[in-house]
Amino acid sequence: MSDGQREIPNPSAALEVLSRARTDEIVVLSESTRQDWPPLSTRPELDIAITGSMGKASSFGLGVALARPDVKVWVLDTDGALLMNLGSLVTIARAQPANLLHVVYDNGAYDTTGGQPTPGTGIVDFRAIAQGAGYPSSFAYDDLEDFQEALPSILSGPKPALVVLKVASLGRRDGVAGMRRMGDAFPSIRDYLAQH
Amino acid sequence: MAVSSGALQAATVLAELQRCGITHVVWLPDSETGYMYEAIRDSAFLTLVPVCREGESIAIAAGLFMGGKRPVVLIQSTGFFESGDSVRGLALDLKLPLLLMIGYRGYRGEGQPLVDSAARFLEPILDAWGIPHYVVESDRTCSRISEAHQQAVSTTHPVAILMGQEYTG
């Protein structure tokens, strides 16, 4: 992880690094990531945004990962959402899904409500929490070149793995262009998984 | 299935879950159902998924459904209250055929007074959300589990079993 006074990465640029490495993973999206991921997604038919229950993307992703150990699952979580469901880190660590990559988009703010700070802004260390919870691997990056360089080894390394991406808060974005409704994505991906 | 007249036994509950083809029990233990832990853990057909807080359980079950499995959620009424957003936004909105097995804290038998607010509010809240519910408090009534599961599957809607008796066996 870099330690200089670099500019905080743009969130879409951070997700673009992931998008370039994506193959056939099921991608579970949370609050701000469901707004920034759709234009970058190479497999939108395998994306689902958990809009039904705040903070539960990580738990939903765990369920998919446990159901299908042969399928890779990426949870693109956010700091505000994960703070609502911190216990899920322990639940996931206990379940040890070897196919789950948990990415946390840490902008220190509730962007979907206008960018107000979270209770954890400036103090919470998700990497340390994940490590303490029992994740076999955890990483944090505030430099996208470092992240891009490390990504192949993260993807091939021990799971579950947590990756914290420090990104800029952009405040509220309008709309979620290109993202299917959860109620449409769920049966579609369920059918896809039944056939693959 | 063997039917006894005694208290609800873990083996009887598991036989019902096996009949339903249940694959996973997503669970946080409570006083009403804690006695089933070892039976679930040691079961050859069930995978136990313990959670830290009950709201997780509904989301994990939703993910399991999307992956083609048949989970049940086994939590106490107090945890069901905590899970409200997940029940609404996932179990109901996604029309999950989810069997919710809920420890009925404060229930002391049919016709007996409900001893705390957890008991008084449970059935009215389930009614408000349109979730059908049935009490199971002995081996005699245990077949309601598979009947409720069949109802959940046929209606693609959550159905609740209220586990109504402390283990006495």
HADDOCK unambig.tbl for C-alpha pairs under 7 A between the chains (distance, minus, plus):
assign (segid A and resid 52 and name CA) (segid B and resid 86 and name CA) 6.80 0.50 0.50
assign (segid A and resid 52 and name CA) (segid B and resid 89 and name CA) 3.82 0.50 0.50
assign (segid A and resid 52 and name CA) (segid B and resid 90 and name CA) 5.33 0.50 0.50
assign (segid A and resid 53 and name CA) (segid B and resid 85 and name CA) 5.46 0.50 0.50
assign (segid A and resid 53 and name CA) (segid B and resid 86 and name CA) 4.96 0.50 0.50
assign (segid A and resid 53 and name CA) (segid B and resid 89 and name CA) 5.35 0.50 0.50
assign (segid A and resid 53 and name CA) (segid B and resid 90 and name CA) 6.64 0.50 0.50
assign (segid A and resid 56 and name CA) (segid B and resid 56 and name CA) 6.64 0.50 0.50
assign (segid A and resid 56 and name CA) (segid B and resid 59 and name CA) 6.15 0.50 0.50
assign (segid A and resid 59 and name CA) (segid B and resid 56 and name CA) 5.69 0.50 0.50
assign (segid A and resid 59 and name CA) (segid B and resid 59 and name CA) 5.45 0.50 0.50
assign (segid A and resid 59 and name CA) (segid B and resid 60 and name CA) 5.01 0.50 0.50
assign (segid A and resid 60 and name CA) (segid B and resid 59 and name CA) 4.67 0.50 0.50
assign (segid A and resid 60 and name CA) (segid B and resid 60 and name CA) 4.70 0.50 0.50
assign (segid A and resid 60 and name CA) (segid B and resid 62 and name CA) 6.29 0.50 0.50
assign (segid A and resid 60 and name CA) (segid B and resid 63 and name CA) 4.63 0.50 0.50
assign (segid A and resid 61 and name CA) (segid B and resid 63 and name CA) 6.17 0.50 0.50
assign (segid A and resid 62 and name CA) (segid B and resid 60 and name CA) 6.16 0.50 0.50
assign (segid A and resid 62 and name CA) (segid B and resid 63 and name CA) 6.95 0.50 0.50
assign (segid A and resid 63 and name CA) (segid B and resid 60 and name CA) 4.25 0.50 0.50
assign (segid A and resid 63 and name CA) (segid B and resid 61 and name CA) 6.09 0.50 0.50
assign (segid A and resid 63 and name CA) (segid B and resid 62 and name CA) 6.85 0.50 0.50
assign (segid A and resid 63 and name CA) (segid B and resid 63 and name CA) 4.04 0.50 0.50
assign (segid A and resid 63 and name CA) (segid B and resid 64 and name CA) 4.47 0.50 0.50
assign (segid A and resid 64 and name CA) (segid B and resid 63 and name CA) 4.37 0.50 0.50
assign (segid A and resid 64 and name CA) (segid B and resid 64 and name CA) 5.13 0.50 0.50
assign (segid A and resid 64 and name CA) (segid B and resid 66 and name CA) 6.54 0.50 0.50
assign (segid A and resid 64 and name CA) (segid B and resid 67 and name CA) 5.26 0.50 0.50
assign (segid A and resid 66 and name CA) (segid B and resid 64 and name CA) 6.92 0.50 0.50
assign (segid A and resid 67 and name CA) (segid B and resid 64 and name CA) 5.14 0.50 0.50
assign (segid A and resid 67 and name CA) (segid B and resid 67 and name CA) 5.00 0.50 0.50
assign (segid A and resid 67 and name CA) (segid B and resid 68 and name CA) 6.75 0.50 0.50
assign (segid A and resid 67 and name CA) (segid B and resid 69 and name CA) 6.10 0.50 0.50
assign (segid A and resid 68 and name CA) (segid B and resid 67 and name CA) 5.93 0.50 0.50
assign (segid A and resid 87 and name CA) (segid B and resid 52 and name CA) 5.52 0.50 0.50
assign (segid A and resid 87 and name CA) (segid B and resid 53 and name CA) 6.96 0.50 0.50
assign (segid A and resid 88 and name CA) (segid B and resid 52 and name CA) 6.92 0.50 0.50
assign (segid A and resid 88 and name CA) (segid B and resid 56 and name CA) 6.94 0.50 0.50
assign (segid A and resid 91 and name CA) (segid B and resid 50 and name CA) 6.91 0.50 0.50
assign (segid A and resid 91 and name CA) (segid B and resid 51 and name CA) 5.41 0.50 0.50
assign (segid A and resid 91 and name CA) (segid B and resid 52 and name CA) 6.26 0.50 0.50
assign (segid A and resid 183 and name CA) (segid B and resid 94 and name CA) 5.79 0.50 0.50
assign (segid A and resid 186 and name CA) (segid B and resid 66 and name CA) 6.54 0.50 0.50
assign (segid A and resid 189 and name CA) (segid B and resid 66 and name CA) 6.98 0.50 0.50
assign (segid A and resid 190 and name CA) (segid B and resid 66 and name CA) 4.56 0.50 0.50
assign (segid A and resid 190 and name CA) (segid B and resid 67 and name CA) 6.03 0.50 0.50
assign (segid A and resid 190 and name CA) (segid B and resid 68 and name CA) 6.78 0.50 0.50
assign (segid A and resid 193 and name CA) (segid B and resid 67 and name CA) 6.34 0.50 0.50
assign (segid A and resid 194 and name CA) (segid B and resid 68 and name CA) 6.64 0.50 0.50
